């Protein structure tokens, strides 16, 4: 995951923060506060928001890179849901739940065809047995 693509996903939040800072600065211009306050408030907002964005990015990056690494090491890719760990952010938990539901659906689909094949095999065996009886009685 690239940081630039992560920031593109956060463009609405970033825009709202910038709008909020501009609004705060406009209000601060009207009052006789010192320049230190007028610079400190938007600066602290930007620094704290930047730290939260960076922490979120690295959490998600580590989690998704771990999934890719596990997927590359797996011979049977459909078993990924069994070995990925739970995440500590919502999107990761949603992704795991979706993958588990897909895996469950695939297992049910494979079992359906397996049972159909077993039924067909039993039918053929029964048919062969039924044909052998009249031939053997002659």
N, C-alpha and C positions, 0 to 999 in steps of 0.2 A: 504494500500500500504506500503510495507516494503522499508526501505531506501536501503537495499542491492539490491533488485530487481530494484529500481530506478537507482542505480549506474551501474548495469549491462547494462541498456539501454544507459547509458552515457559513456560506456567504450571507444568508438571511440574518443569522445571529450577529455576524460581524457588522453588517449594515445597521442593524438595530442598536448595537452598542455605539457605533460611530454617531448615529443620529442622536442617541441619548447624551453623549458627551458634548456634541455641538449645542444641544438644547441647554444643558447645564452651564456651558460657557456663556451662552447668550444671557441667561439669568444672572450669572455672576458678574457680567459686565455692568449691569444696571445697579449693582450695589457696591459700596466703597470698600470691598475687601482688598487685601494686599495681593500683589502679583504671585506671591508664594502659594496662597490658597487657590488662586485661579489656575496655576500650573499643577499643583499637587493633586487636586481632586481628579482631573482627567488622567493624569499620569498613573495614579494608583489604580484607577479603574482599568486602564489598558494593561498594566502589568499583571494584575490579578486575573483578568480574563485571558491574557496570553498564557499564563501559567496553567490555567485550567484546560485550555485548548491543547497545550503541549502534553500534559499528563494524560488527557483522554486519548490523544493520538498514539502515544507510546503503549498504553494499555491495549488498545485495539490492534495496533501493529503487532505486538508480541503474540497476542491470541491468534490472529489470523495467520501469521507466519508459522506458528506452531501447527495449526491445522494443515497448512500446505506441506510442511515437513513430514507430518504423520501420513498424509495422503501419498506423498512420493515414496515413502518406505513401505506402504502396504501393497501386497500383491493383489488382494481382493479388496478393492476400493469401497465396496458397499459396507464393509465392517467399520468404517470411520466413526459411525455413531457410537460404537462400543468403546472407543478409546479416547475420544476427545473429552476434555475436562469441562466442567461447568465454568462459565465466565462470570465475571463480577460486573458486567454491564448488560443492559436489557437486550440489545441487538444480538449479542452472542447467545443468550439464553433462547431467544426467539429462533435463531438459526438452528440451534441444536434440536429444539422441539420440532421444527419443520423437517429436518433431516431424519429424525426418529420416526415421524409419521410417514415419510417417503419410504424409509426402510421397511416399516411394518407393512405398508401397502404392497411393496415389491415381494416380500415374503409370502403374503397372502396370495398374490398373483402366481408365484412359482408353485405354491402348494396346490392351487386349483389345477394347474396343468399336470402336476405330479399325480394327483388323484384321478384325473381324467385318463392319464396314461396307464395307471394301475387298473382302472376299470376296463379299459380296452384290452389290456393283457389278460385279465381274468375272463373276459368275453371270448377271446381267441382260444384260450386254454379250454374253456367249457365247450366251445364249438368243436374243437379237435377231439375232445373226449366223446362228444355226442356222435361224431362221424365215425370214430373208431369202433364203437359198440356194434353198429349194423355190419360193418365190414368183418369184424372178428367173429360174428355169429354165423357166417356162411360156411 
